[in-house]
């Protein structure tokens, strides 16, 4: 069967999934720390102020066979899309993430805005099996970070997100579009 289908129809979609993406740094106010990474509920991709149908298609990819509460970095989607070669068949991820940052700035959805340090941010901007080599002037050999360090960085974000989302689930916004494969918004 094609990946998008199963014996029960379209591939299983998971609610409660999050998208993590890095973006150009900004400072939300005077003396504020740099914000360079954002986490939003996957359903924020269905917001009418997000580039469509690109947001709906990315939502479809993002929520396919995930675990509730799972945070999926944009780089993981890129990895799943043949290293990014298949993004054109899905949509303009840069435009969508720009729209998502604008939603966050205008308070049209909930988000976890982070100022990640350089190495964790770089790890989350690479694929799940990538390695990052950092040359330390104090050491003779470069330090290599890989999947284990990426998973640890994602775990830290997850712990922080869970402490917030358990008090109140993330609001993805109002007037959301129906996800792919859904005949009516209420089904």
N, C-alpha and C positions, 0 to 999 in steps of 0.2 A: 504494500500500500504506500502511496505517497506520504511523505512526512507530515503533511498537514491534515491527514485523515486517519481515522481508526475505525474499528468496528462500531463505534458509537458516534460517528460523524466527525466533525472537525476536531483537530487535535485538542487535547485537554488544555484549558486556560486556567491559570492560577490567579486568584485575587490576592491582594496584599503583597504584591511584588513591587520593588523600587528600582528606579534607574539612577545610577550615579554617573555624573559626567563632569569633566574639567572644563573650564572656560577661562576667558581673559580675566585676570584679577580685577576686583573692584573693592572699594572701601565704602561700607554702608554709612559712615558718618565720620565726623572729626575724631581723631585719636582711635579709630576703629582698626581692628586687625584685618589684614587682607583676606578676602573671600575669593577662593580660586576653584572650588569644587562644590557641586550641589547634588543633593539627593531629593528626588520627588517620587510620589506615588506613581506607579505605571499608568494609572487612569488619568493622570494629568496630561498624558499624550493625546487624550480624547477631547481635550478642551477646544472649543471653537476658535480661540485666539492663537492656537498652534497651527502651523502650516499643515494643510490637509490636501490630499489624503495621506500624506507622508506620516503624520503623527499616528493615525489609525494603523497604518502598516507596521510602523516600528512597535507600537503597542502589541500587535499580533505576534511579532517575533519575540518581543521581550517577555510576554506572559506564557509562551508555549512551554509546557512541561516544566515549570519552575516550582520551587517550594514556597509556601506562604512565608512572608517575611524576608525572602531572599533579596539581596541587593545585587543587581547586575550592573557592572561597569559598562559604559558604552564601548570600551575596548574589547570586552568579551563578545559583544554583538558583532563588532568588526571582525574578530577572529572567526566567529561562526559564519560570517558572510565571506568566506574564502579570502580572509585577510583584507577585506574591504572591497575586493573586486566586484562583489555582488550588491554593494550599496545602491548603485543606480536603479536596480530593480525594486528596491524598497522605498527609497526616498532621500531627501536632502537632510541628512542628520545635522549638518551645521546650521541650517536654517531652523530646524526644529529645536535644537538646543538653545539657539539665540532667542527663539520665541518663549521657551520655558524660563530662561533667565528673566525675560521681561515680565512674565506672569508672576514670578517670585517678587520682583521689584515692586510690582503694583498690587501685591497682596491678593491675587486672584487664585492662589493655591498655596497649600502649606509646603514647606521645604525645610531641609536641613542644609544650611549654608555653612561650609567649612573652609577653613584656612589651613589646608594640609601642608606639612613640610615638604621640601623638594623631593626627597627619595620616596616616601609613601605615595605622593601624587604621581610621580613618574611610574611607579610600579602599577598603579591603578589605571594608568593611561597606556599600558602595554597589554598584550594578550596573556591569557592565563598560564602559558607555558614559556613565556619570554624570560630572558635574563637581562639584568641591568648591571653593567660594569662601571664602577666609580673609581676614579683614580684619586687616592688620598695622598696628599703631599707628605704626610707623616709616615706613610708606609711604603715599602718598596714595591709591593704587589697591589694590583687593583682589587677592590672588594667587589664580589659578585653577589647580587641579590637576585632571587628567583621566585618560583611559585610559592615556596613556603613563606617568604617575607611578604609577598603580595597577599596571600591568604591572611596573614597576621594583620596587615594594614586594613583589609576589608573587615576582619573580625572586630577591630577597634571601632570602625565606623558603625558596624552593626550593633555593638553594645551601646554606643551613644544614641543611635536611632531608636533602639528598643526601649531605652529609658524614657524617651520622649513619647513614642508611639503607643506605649502601653497605657499612658495616662489619657491620651486622646488620639484616635486614629488620624492619620494624615488626610486632610481634606484635599481632593484633587481639583476642586473648582466646581463651578455651576454649569448647567446646560450642556453636559458632556454629550458627545456623539456616541452612537452605539459602536461597540467593537466589531471587528470583522466576524462574519459567521453568525451574527445575532440578527434575527429577523425583526424583532421589535425591541426597543430599549428596556422593556419590562421583563423580558424572558431571560 
